[in-house]
Amino acid sequence: MGGGYLGLMLMRFFWSQQATSSVNSTDMVGQVALVKTAIPEAGVGQVSVVVKNQRFYPVARSTSGEGIEEGAAVRIVEYYGDSVTVERLQK
């Protein structure tokens, strides 16, 4: 009986230590990301961004429709589901 209680308390402890993996637009918008796969003109690419100590690789398109090369720094301006809209940071 005591072993079951101890096991339950141990499980509760581990559950309480887990970080949440849910990210919303408030967390994502405004973050600086790096273009991982070039964004072609009027097309989509991919960026790499760290939010809540987790790295995400959302599909990305530019706000202006311009192409953005791989490795460029961008700011996320919109987030919806698994994709983002980004703007190039000034050099």
Buried (B, 14 or more C-beta within 10 A) or exposed (E): EEEEEEEEEEEEEEEEEEEEEEBEEEBBBEBEBEBBBBBBEEEEBBBBBEBEEEEBEBBBBBEEEEBBEEEBBBBBBBBEEEBBBBBBEEE
